[in-house]
């Protein structure tokens, strides 16, 4: 994927994901957590947090009431009462400190469990057979799945926990302190033009108007932050992907002297990140004018609101401080949206990315639903048959010239195709990875087919585990590993069978390809399909591989897909792969991205 197409895909994803409503995204995440193994732990933590927040709110009410006797003692210059109230404060504050620490611990545990549940769900769905592969070919939505499941999922769960606890706390404090504020101003009346007008709960309405105006202005100033945050995260993911790609291919880049060209590409990706960040900075600056302005005015707003009651003689100085404290609690609860608007926008953008990825994961099997599928059927053992096979792709249609084919057990077949004709597509179609096209493939029921790609996968672990993959080491005789290595001329590795290394780094490309044949010898399957593996071997390794196929694996059925003829005595039967660019095609990447949101 080029930088230009990656950038266009990121922008398209933001546009497509924005079509889905917040409610559907939240419902999708809720279903994921409901089905997770941490569901009970989440319920327990949530209930405990509710109790702790409620008790904390009660403590804050007691602390607010403490203002009246404390400040009245100060105003009357009563040292004894002053010291007594300091003792009361120490008890209340100490209790609140314990509750604050407990709430912090519970909040962090909630983040941990949320992340465990969400990432477990994403990985479980992503790692279903064939699904990760199909998602990777579903357009920009399938790019950088590691970013979605690692960084985005972590950020989403942390923001969700913080915002949920904050909203719960604000709601409980609002309910608690509205009653306090109402009782303090229940009998307030204003005189206008010589007439008295009763305004029951005057300070409550003042707090509502104050916080409501701040919320409306904050929404107006920061409404574009959601899209800007989503754009930034998409651009950041593209840059990270480019950096990883360069690091993985640094040998080839250095040998070709391509550092300056790669630096130019990275600079282009960085420039896109900076453009998105500048837009975000402008939005945050605009929002800060509102939030900071209200924040400074809040210093005097409670006193101004309570001043009419104080000057009317309805409140003592201690009562004034109590009223100001209650007003602050109410308007602070009502201003929760204002104070957290930038965080909410960040959370919303992250939710959009995670929800769009999860939707794509669980619906990618329905992509191209207007396309016909290659039928993968099971037939009698000892036989593979292929009828009128056509493989659809964005570049055209790949098909076998021979329209009806039947292979018997132990038969050796070479499938020849020119470069660019789609040999790997045929390999993936045999394996069931690429289902789009027409015709059918009948595979032998109950018989294992080993699929060998051009470059074998080297999982982390010991060399013995690498060779046994995906089966357990115990599935094979201990001596079989050394024998298989010896047959491919790799007996020197027998001493390292139980050594754990990064084998894809420790071994050369030729040795890794030779290990692919070691696996074949070890597993001894009834059928094996190669994706142009013999064409990448030479010298002694090639001779060892041909000798193994001709002797130890002589009863194994072999299909080798390649671009050149090898040994005619090894592959007496030849099939031909051709391409028709004007025939069956798949829709472009943009359509695939939209399909992820429209499916299901």
Residue pairs with C-beta under 8 A, 6 or more apart in sequence:
1 9
1 140
1 143
3 238
3 242
3 265
3 268
3 269
3 272
5 140
5 589
6 140
6 143
6 238
6 241
6 269
7 235
7 238
7 272
8 140
8 590
9 139
9 140
9 141
9 143
9 589
9 590
9 593
10 140
10 231
10 234
10 235
10 237
10 238
11 231
11 234
12 140
12 590
12 593
13 140
13 141
13 234
13 356
13 593
14 227
14 230
14 231
14 234
14 352
16 356
16 593
16 594
16 596
16 597
17 230
17 352
17 353
17 355
17 356
17 597
18 227
18 230
18 352
19 597
20 352
20 355
20 356
20 359
20 597
22 348
22 351
24 355
25 351
25 352
25 355
26 351
28 355
28 358
28 359
29 118
29 351
29 354
29 355
29 358
32 117
32 118
32 121
32 122
32 358
33 39
33 42
33 114
33 117
33 118
33 121
35 121
36 116
36 117
36 118
36 120
36 121
37 117
37 120
38 113
38 116
38 117
38 120
39 117
41 113
42 110
42 113
42 114
42 117
45 106
45 109
45 110
45 113
46 110
48 106
49 103
49 106
49 107
49 110
49 165
49 168
50 168
52 99
52 102
52 103
52 106
53 103
53 165
53 168
53 169
53 172
54 172
55 99
56 96
56 99
56 100
56 103
56 169
57 169
57 172
57 173
57 176
58 176
59 92
59 95
59 96
59 99
60 96
60 173
60 176
60 329
61 176
61 177
61 180
62 92
63 89
63 92
63 93
63 96
64 177
64 180
64 322
64 325
64 326
64 329
65 322
66 85
66 88
66 89
66 92
67 318
67 321
67 322
67 325
68 316
68 318
68 319
68 321
68 322
69 81
69 85
69 318
70 82
70 85
70 86
70 89
70 318
71 317
71 318
71 320
71 321
72 316
72 317
72 318
73 81
73 82
73 85
73 318
74 82
74 317
75 316
75 317
75 318
103 165
107 161
107 162
107 165
110 161
110 165
111 157
111 158
111 161
111 162
114 157
114 160
114 161
115 153
115 154
115 157
115 158
118 153
118 156
118 157
118 354
119 149
119 150
119 153
121 358
122 148
122 149
122 153
122 354
122 357
122 358
122 361
123 149
125 131
125 358
125 361
125 362
126 132
126 135
126 145
126 149
126 361
130 432
130 433
131 361
131 364
131 365
132 145
133 428
133 433
134 364
134 365
134 367
134 433
134 435
135 141
135 142
135 145
135 360
135 361
135 364
136 142
136 143
136 145
138 360
138 364
138 367
138 592
138 593
138 595
138 596
139 589
139 590
139 591
139 592
139 593
139 596
140 589
140 593
141 356
141 357
141 360
141 592
141 593
141 596
142 360
142 364
143 237
143 238
143 241
144 237
144 238
144 240
144 241
145 357
147 237
147 240
147 241
148 353
148 354
148 357
149 357
152 233
152 350
152 353
152 354
152 357
153 354
155 346
155 350
156 347
156 350
156 351
156 354
159 343
159 346
159 347
159 350
160 347
160 351
162 343
163 340
163 343
163 344
163 347
166 336
166 340
167 336
170 332
170 333
170 334
170 336
171 333
173 329
173 330
173 332
173 333
174 329
174 330
174 333
174 334
176 329
177 326
177 329
177 330
177 333
178 204
178 330
180 322
180 326
181 201
181 203
181 204
181 207
181 323
181 326
181 327
181 330
182 200
182 201
182 203
182 204
184 203
184 306
184 309
184 315
184 319
184 322
184 323
184 326
185 199
185 200
185 201
185 202
185 203
185 204
185 309
185 323
186 200
186 201
187 198
187 200
187 314
188 198
188 199
188 200
188 202
188 203
188 308
188 309
188 312
188 314
189 196
189 197
189 198
189 199
190 196
190 197
190 199
190 202
190 308
191 197
199 205
202 308
202 309
203 305
203 306
203 309
203 323
203 326
203 327
204 330
206 305
206 327
207 305
207 327
207 330
207 331
207 334
208 334
210 301
210 305
210 331
210 334
211 330
211 331
211 334
211 335
211 338
212 334
214 290
214 291
214 294
214 335
214 338
215 334
215 335
215 337
215 338
217 290
217 294
218 287
218 290
218 291
218 337
218 338
218 341
219 337
219 341
221 286
221 287
221 289
221 290
222 283
222 284
222 286
222 287
222 290
222 341
222 342
222 345
224 283
225 280
225 283
225 284
225 287
225 341
225 342
225 345
225 346
225 349
226 345
226 348
226 349
226 352
227 349
228 276
228 279
228 280
228 283
228 345
228 349
229 280
229 345
229 346
229 348
229 349
229 350
230 349
230 352
230 353
231 276
231 279
232 273
232 276
232 277
232 279
232 280
232 349
233 349
233 350
233 353
234 276
234 353
235 269
235 272
235 273
235 275
235 276
236 273
236 276
238 269
238 272
238 273
239 266
239 269
239 270
239 272
239 273
242 265
242 266
242 269
243 266
246 253
246 262
246 266
252 258
253 259
253 262
284 342
287 341
287 342
290 338
291 338
291 339
291 341
294 335
294 338
298 328
298 331
301 327
301 331
302 323
302 324
302 325
302 327
302 328
302 331
303 320
303 324
305 323
305 324
305 327
306 315
306 320
306 323
306 324
306 327
307 320
309 315
309 319
309 320
309 323
310 317
310 319
310 320
315 323
332 339
337 344
356 596
356 597
359 596
359 597
359 599
359 600
360 596
362 600
363 595
363 596
363 599
363 600
364 596
366 595
366 599
366 600
367 592
367 595
367 596
367 599
368 436
368 586
368 587
368 592
368 595
369 595
369 599
371 392
371 436
371 437
371 584
371 586
372 436
372 437
372 438
373 435
373 436
373 437
374 389
374 390
374 391
374 429
374 434
374 435
374 436
374 437
374 438
374 439
374 440
374 441
375 439
375 440
375 441
376 432
376 435
376 440
376 441
376 443
377 440
377 441
377 442
377 443
378 442
378 443
378 444
378 445
379 385
379 442
379 443
379 444
379 445
380 444
380 445
381 409
381 444
381 445
381 446
381 447
382 408
382 409
382 444
382 447
382 526
383 406
383 407
383 408
383 409
383 442
383 444
384 406
384 407
384 441
384 442
384 443
384 444
384 527
384 557
384 559
385 404
385 405
385 406
385 407
385 441
385 442
386 400
386 404
386 405
386 406
386 439
386 440
386 441
386 442
387 403
387 404
387 405
387 439
387 440
387 442
388 403
388 404
388 438
388 439
388 440
389 399
389 400
389 429
389 437
389 438
389 439
389 440
389 441
390 397
390 398
390 399
390 437
390 438
390 439
390 583
390 584
391 397
391 398
391 399
391 422
391 425
391 426
391 429
391 434
391 436
391 437
392 436
392 437
392 438
392 584
392 585
392 586
393 422
393 425
393 434
393 436
393 585
393 586
394 585
394 586
394 587
394 588
394 589
395 422
395 579
395 581
395 585
396 579
396 580
396 581
396 582
396 583
396 584
396 585
397 437
397 579
397 580
397 581
397 582
397 583
397 584
397 585
398 421
398 422
398 425
398 426
398 577
398 578
398 579
399 577
399 578
399 579
399 580
399 583
400 415
400 426
400 575
400 576
400 577
400 578
401 575
401 576
401 577
401 578
402 575
402 576
405 575
407 413
407 557
407 559
408 557
409 444
409 526
409 555
409 557
410 554
410 555
410 556
410 557
411 557
411 558
411 573
412 549
412 557
412 558
412 560
412 570
412 571
412 572
412 573
413 558
413 559
413 560
413 571
413 573
413 574
413 575
414 560
414 562
414 565
414 566
414 571
414 573
414 574
414 575
415 423
415 426
415 559
415 560
415 561
415 562
415 574
415 575
415 576
415 577
416 562
416 563
416 564
416 565
416 574
416 575
416 576
416 577
417 423
417 426
417 561
417 562
417 563
417 576
417 577
417 578
418 563
419 563
420 579
421 577
421 578
421 579
422 577
422 579
423 531
423 532
423 561
423 562
423 563
423 577
424 454
424 531
424 532
425 434
426 561
426 577
427 451
427 453
427 529
427 531
427 561
428 434
429 435
429 437
429 441
430 441
430 449
430 451
430 529
430 559
431 449
431 451
431 529
436 586
437 584
438 584
443 449
444 526
444 527
447 526
447 527
448 523
448 525
448 526
448 527
449 525
449 526
449 527
449 528
449 529
450 519
450 520
450 523
450 525
450 527
450 528
450 529
451 528
451 529
451 531
452 516
452 519
452 520
452 528
452 529
452 530
452 531
452 533
453 531
453 533
454 531
454 532
454 533
454 536
455 509
455 512
455 513
456 512
456 513
456 515
456 516
456 519
457 469
458 466
458 502
458 503
458 504
458 507
458 512
458 515
459 465
459 466
459 469
460 500
460 502
461 500
462 497
462 498
462 499
462 500
463 493
463 496
463 497
463 498
463 499
463 501
463 503
464 473
464 481
464 497
464 498
465 473
466 503
466 515
467 481
467 484
467 515
467 518
467 519
467 522
468 475
468 476
468 522
469 519
471 523
476 522
480 522
481 494
481 497
481 522
482 491
482 494
482 497
483 521
484 518
484 519
484 521
484 522
485 491
485 493
485 494
485 497
485 518
486 494
487 518
487 521
487 544
487 547
487 548
487 552
488 514
488 515
488 517
488 518
488 521
488 541
488 544
488 545
488 548
489 514
489 540
489 541
489 544
490 511
490 514
490 515
490 518
503 512
503 515
504 512
507 515
510 537
510 541
513 533
513 536
513 537
513 541
514 537
514 541
514 544
514 545
516 533
517 533
517 544
517 545
517 548
520 528
520 548
520 553
521 548
521 552
521 553
524 552
524 553
524 556
525 556
526 555
526 556
526 557
527 556
527 557
527 558
527 559
528 553
528 556
528 557
528 558
528 559
529 558
529 559
529 560
529 561
530 558
530 559
530 560
530 561
530 562
531 561
532 560
532 561
532 562
532 563
533 560
534 542
534 545
534 546
534 560
534 562
534 566
535 562
535 563
535 564
535 566
537 545
546 566
546 567
546 570
549 556
549 558
549 570
550 570
558 571
560 566
560 571
561 577
565 571
565 574
587 595
